Amino acid sequence: MKAVLLDKVTPAGQVALTEVERPGVRPGWVLVKVKAFGMNHSEKILRLSEIEEDYIQKPIIPGIECAGEVADASDTDLAVGQKVIAMMGGMGRSFHGSYAEYALLPESHVFPVESDLPWERLAAVPETYYTAWGSLFECLKLKSGDTLLLRGATCTLGYAALQLAGALGCRVIATTHRESKLPLLAGADEAVLDDGALAGRLRGVTKALDLVGPKLLRDTLRTVEHGGVVCCTGILGGVFALNGFDPIKEIPNGVYLTGFFSNYPTRAAVADIFAFLREHRLEPAIGACYDFSRIREACLALDGGKADGKIVVKV
């Protein structure tokens, strides 16, 4: 089969397809015929630096998510030909991922889905919408009467969160640090140019999803109202930890801080996401779609931030 196989730091311009052996099945694992996969910032990190870490199995096929059909169900409760999505759980790091025509994946991270979405739209759902869903509903307990601050909204996760919160009926204040991207937030009730200091500028924020991360988290905590909840999910700001963070002094009294880690999806959550999409007639937006033969161009678009939205590759 054709696949992308990495064994060293690989800039986008050097990404190429190669012929590798199609994986054989084993108990507890499912062979998926990949129809399409979404691309993620974490795969860029893998190619450009993380590939050198000892915990990465090398050579490795990258890709943390996909949509496809069961080619061999092994001893699982899935059926050949069944429509599935898969994500996380070590895909593309601990074992081969989705940048391939077939992927052998653990049953625990392969999820049957009921959806009439075309493959490229279906492939835009798994990691992005699961992370948005978990952040909004598991962590923030978002309700229709909330005013949601969506900080760092012009990213794939931001667009998904904006769509979900809008469908729920929330008032959404979405931010970007680039004035040129404000038009991309037309679906929000209010689009704000973020200079890094929102505390005192906004009123009535009950929930906040911070995708910029530790770089601006202290300011986000001071922006929500008393009783408000902040969920830190992204690291768009390039700062990965809050060194010297004093939770007693820096989390305002009556404000709550949580975070969402997307490595443990469940069938129940996936079913809830697709039920919500059907109920509200939502279709995931795509920034760009490439054929697998153009994987190099897709990686160049990912690394260069050239697509305003999710990049999907059809296999």
C-alpha positions as CSV (number, residue, x, y, z in Angstrom):
1,M,0.0,0.0,0.0
2,K,1.0,3.7,-0.3
3,A,1.9,5.5,2.9
4,V,4.0,8.3,4.3
5,L,6.8,6.8,6.3
6,L,9.0,9.0,8.6
7,D,12.3,8.1,10.3
8,K,13.8,11.6,10.7
9,V,13.0,15.3,10.8
10,T,11.1,15.8,7.5
11,P,10.1,19.3,6.3
12,A,6.9,19.5,4.3
13,G,8.7,19.8,1.0
14,Q,10.4,16.4,1.6
15,V,7.2,14.5,2.4
16,A,6.6,11.7,-0.1
17,L,4.6,8.5,-0.6
18,T,6.3,5.2,-0.4
19,E,5.3,1.5,-0.8
20,V,5.0,-0.4,2.4
21,E,3.5,-3.7,3.4
22,R,-0.2,-3.7,4.1
23,P,-0.6,-4.6,7.8
24,G,-1.9,-7.9,8.9
25,V,-4.6,-8.1,11.6
26,R,-4.2,-9.3,15.2
27,P,-6.7,-9.8,18.1
28,G,-8.1,-6.6,19.5
29,W,-7.1,-4.6,16.4
30,V,-9.1,-3.5,13.4
31,L,-7.9,-3.0,9.8
32,V,-9.4,0.1,8.4
33,K,-9.5,1.1,4.8
34,V,-8.8,4.8,5.0
35,K,-11.1,6.9,2.9
36,A,-9.9,10.3,4.2
37,F,-8.0,11.8,7.1
38,G,-7.8,15.3,8.7
39,M,-4.5,16.9,9.3
40,N,-3.4,18.4,12.6
41,H,-0.8,20.7,14.1
42,S,0.5,17.8,16.2
43,E,1.6,16.0,13.0
44,K,3.6,19.0,12.0
45,I,5.3,18.9,15.4
46,L,6.0,15.2,14.9
47,R,7.6,15.8,11.5
48,L,9.7,18.8,12.5
49,S,11.0,17.8,15.9
50,E,9.2,15.1,17.9
51,I,10.3,12.4,15.5
52,E,13.7,12.5,17.2
53,E,12.3,11.5,20.6
54,D,13.0,8.0,21.8
55,Y,9.3,7.3,22.6
56,I,8.3,7.6,18.9
57,Q,8.3,4.2,17.1
58,K,10.5,4.6,14.0
59,P,9.9,4.4,11.1
60,I,6.4,5.7,11.7
61,I,3.3,6.4,9.6
62,P,1.9,9.7,11.0
63,G,-1.7,10.7,11.4
64,I,-3.8,10.8,14.5
65,E,-7.3,10.4,12.9
66,C,-9.2,9.1,9.9
67,A,-12.5,8.1,8.5
68,G,-13.0,4.9,6.6
69,E,-14.5,1.4,6.4
70,V,-13.6,-1.8,8.3
71,A,-11.6,-4.0,6.0
72,D,-11.0,-6.7,8.6
73,A,-12.8,-6.7,11.9
74,S,-10.6,-9.4,13.5
75,D,-12.2,-10.6,16.8
76,T,-14.0,-7.2,17.5
77,D,-17.7,-6.5,17.4
78,L,-17.3,-4.4,14.3
79,A,-18.3,-5.6,10.8
80,V,-16.5,-5.6,7.5
81,G,-17.7,-2.6,5.4
82,Q,-18.9,-0.7,8.5
83,K,-18.3,3.1,8.4
84,V,-16.0,4.2,11.2
85,I,-13.8,7.0,12.4
86,A,-10.7,6.6,14.5
87,M,-8.5,8.9,16.5
88,M,-5.8,9.2,19.1
89,G,-4.7,6.5,21.5
90,G,-1.2,6.5,20.1
91,M,-2.0,6.7,16.4
92,G,1.0,8.0,14.5
93,R,3.3,7.9,17.4
94,S,3.2,4.6,19.3
95,F,1.9,2.7,16.2
96,H,1.3,3.5,12.6
97,G,-1.3,6.2,11.9
98,S,-3.6,7.3,9.1
99,Y,-1.3,8.7,6.3
100,A,-1.8,5.5,4.4
101,E,-4.3,3.5,2.4
102,Y,-4.9,1.1,5.3
103,A,-4.4,1.5,9.1
104,L,-4.3,-1.2,11.7
105,L,-5.8,0.4,14.8
106,P,-6.8,-0.7,18.4
107,E,-10.5,-1.5,18.7
108,S,-10.7,0.9,21.6
109,H,-10.1,3.9,19.3
110,V,-12.2,2.8,16.3
111,F,-15.8,4.1,16.5
112,P,-18.8,3.1,14.3
113,V,-20.7,6.1,13.0
114,E,-24.1,6.8,11.4
115,S,-23.6,9.7,9.0
116,D,-24.5,10.6,5.5
117,L,-21.6,13.1,5.3
118,P,-19.3,12.6,2.4
119,W,-15.9,11.2,3.3
120,E,-14.0,14.5,3.3
121,R,-16.6,16.1,5.6
122,L,-16.6,13.0,7.8
123,A,-12.9,13.1,8.1
124,A,-13.1,16.7,9.4
125,V,-15.0,15.5,12.5
126,P,-12.9,13.1,14.7
127,E,-10.2,14.9,16.6
128,T,-11.4,18.4,16.0
129,Y,-15.0,17.9,17.0
130,Y,-14.3,15.5,19.8
131,T,-11.9,18.0,21.4
132,A,-14.4,20.9,20.9
133,W,-17.2,18.7,22.3
134,G,-15.3,17.6,25.3
135,S,-14.1,21.1,26.1
136,L,-17.6,22.7,25.7
137,F,-19.8,20.1,27.3
138,E,-17.7,17.9,29.6
139,C,-15.5,20.6,31.0
140,L,-17.4,23.9,30.6
141,K,-20.9,22.4,31.0
142,L,-22.0,24.8,28.3
143,K,-25.7,25.8,28.2
144,S,-27.8,27.8,25.9
145,G,-27.9,30.8,28.2
146,D,-24.2,31.1,28.5
147,T,-21.9,33.8,27.0
148,L,-18.9,32.0,25.7
149,L,-15.5,33.6,25.2
150,L,-13.7,31.7,22.5
151,R,-10.1,32.8,22.6
152,G,-8.0,32.0,19.6
153,A,-11.0,31.2,17.4
154,T,-9.4,31.2,14.0
155,C,-8.2,27.6,14.1
156,T,-9.9,24.4,13.2
157,L,-10.8,23.7,16.8
158,G,-12.1,27.3,17.1
159,Y,-14.3,27.0,14.1
160,A,-15.8,23.8,15.4
161,A,-16.4,25.2,18.8
162,L,-18.0,28.3,17.3
163,Q,-20.4,26.1,15.2
164,L,-21.4,23.9,18.2
165,A,-21.9,26.8,20.6
166,G,-23.9,28.7,18.0
167,A,-26.1,25.8,17.3
168,L,-26.8,25.4,21.1
169,G,-27.9,29.0,21.2
170,C,-25.1,30.6,23.2
171,R,-23.8,34.1,22.8
172,V,-20.3,33.7,21.4
173,I,-17.5,36.3,21.7
174,A,-14.7,35.0,19.4
175,T,-11.2,36.5,19.2
176,T,-8.2,36.5,16.9
177,H,-4.9,38.4,17.1
178,R,-4.9,39.1,13.4
179,E,-7.1,41.8,12.1
180,S,-7.2,40.3,8.7
181,K,-8.9,37.2,10.1
182,L,-11.8,39.0,11.8
183,P,-14.1,38.4,8.8
184,L,-13.6,34.6,9.4
185,L,-15.5,35.0,12.7
186,A,-18.7,36.3,11.1
187,G,-20.6,33.5,12.7
188,A,-19.9,34.8,16.2
189,D,-22.1,37.4,18.0
190,E,-19.0,39.5,18.5
191,A,-15.6,39.3,16.9
192,V,-12.8,40.9,18.9
193,L,-9.2,41.8,18.0
194,D,-7.2,40.3,20.8
195,D,-4.2,42.3,22.0
196,G,-3.6,40.0,24.9
197,A,-5.4,42.1,27.5
198,L,-9.2,41.4,27.6
199,A,-9.7,41.6,31.3
200,G,-11.9,44.6,32.0
201,R,-12.9,45.0,28.3
202,L,-15.6,42.3,28.1
203,R,-18.7,41.9,30.2
204,G,-21.0,39.0,31.0
205,V,-18.6,36.1,30.0
206,T,-19.8,33.0,31.9
207,K,-17.6,30.4,30.1
208,A,-14.3,30.7,28.3
209,L,-12.5,28.3,26.0
210,D,-8.9,29.3,25.8
211,L,-7.1,27.9,22.8
212,V,-4.2,30.3,23.1
213,G,-3.2,28.6,26.3
214,P,-0.7,29.4,29.0
215,K,0.5,32.5,27.2
216,L,-2.8,34.4,27.9
217,L,-4.5,32.1,30.5
218,R,-4.0,34.5,33.4
219,D,-5.8,37.2,31.5
220,T,-8.6,34.8,30.5
221,L,-9.1,33.9,34.2
222,R,-9.6,37.6,35.0
223,T,-12.0,38.1,32.1
224,V,-14.8,35.7,33.1
225,E,-17.5,36.7,35.6
226,H,-17.7,35.5,39.2
227,G,-18.8,31.8,39.0
228,G,-17.4,31.5,35.5
229,V,-15.5,28.6,34.2
230,V,-12.3,28.6,32.0
231,C,-11.2,25.6,30.0
232,C,-7.7,25.6,28.7
233,T,-7.4,23.3,25.7
234,G,-5.1,24.8,23.1
235,I,-1.5,26.0,23.0
236,L,-1.6,28.4,20.0
237,G,0.4,30.9,21.9
238,G,3.5,28.6,21.8
239,V,3.8,28.6,25.6
240,F,3.3,25.1,27.0
241,A,3.3,25.6,30.8
242,L,2.6,28.2,33.4
243,N,5.9,28.4,35.3
244,G,5.6,29.9,38.7
245,F,1.8,29.8,38.5
246,D,0.2,30.4,42.0
247,P,-3.4,29.0,41.8
248,I,-4.3,30.6,45.1
249,K,-3.5,34.1,44.0
250,E,-4.0,33.8,40.2
251,I,-7.3,32.1,40.0
252,P,-9.9,34.7,41.1
253,N,-12.2,33.7,43.9
254,G,-15.3,32.0,42.5
255,V,-13.7,31.3,39.1
256,Y,-13.1,27.7,38.0
257,L,-10.2,26.4,35.8
258,T,-10.3,23.1,33.9
259,G,-8.6,21.6,30.9
260,F,-9.5,18.9,28.3
261,F,-7.2,16.1,27.2
262,S,-8.4,14.4,24.1
263,N,-6.6,11.1,24.3
264,Y,-9.4,9.0,25.6
265,P,-12.5,9.2,23.3
266,T,-15.5,6.9,24.0
267,R,-18.2,5.5,21.8
268,A,-20.8,7.3,23.9
269,A,-19.2,10.7,23.2
270,V,-18.8,10.0,19.5
271,A,-22.4,8.9,19.2
272,D,-23.5,12.1,21.0
273,I,-21.4,14.3,18.6
274,F,-23.0,12.7,15.5
275,A,-26.5,12.9,17.0
276,F,-25.9,16.6,17.7
277,L,-24.6,17.2,14.1
278,R,-27.7,15.4,12.7
279,E,-30.2,17.2,15.0
280,H,-28.8,20.6,14.1
281,R,-28.0,19.8,10.5
282,L,-24.4,20.8,10.9
283,E,-21.8,20.1,8.3
284,P,-18.1,20.5,9.2
285,A,-16.3,23.2,7.4
286,I,-13.2,22.4,5.4
287,G,-10.4,24.8,4.7
288,A,-8.8,22.7,1.9
289,C,-9.0,19.2,0.5
290,Y,-6.2,17.3,-1.3
291,D,-5.9,14.0,-3.0
292,F,-3.5,11.6,-1.3
293,S,-1.2,11.9,-4.3
294,R,-0.7,15.6,-3.3
295,I,0.2,14.9,0.3
296,R,3.3,17.1,0.0
297,E,1.2,20.1,-1.0
298,A,-1.1,19.3,1.9
299,C,1.8,19.3,4.3
300,L,3.1,22.6,2.9
301,A,-0.4,24.1,3.4
302,L,-0.4,22.8,7.0
303,D,3.1,24.1,7.9
304,G,2.5,27.4,6.2
305,G,-0.9,28.0,7.8
306,K,-2.3,28.6,4.3
307,A,-5.8,27.0,4.9
308,D,-8.4,28.8,6.9
309,G,-9.9,25.7,8.4
310,K,-9.4,22.0,8.5
311,I,-7.1,20.4,5.9
312,V,-8.5,17.0,4.7
313,V,-6.8,14.4,2.5
314,K,-8.9,12.0,0.4
315,V,-7.3,8.6,0.0
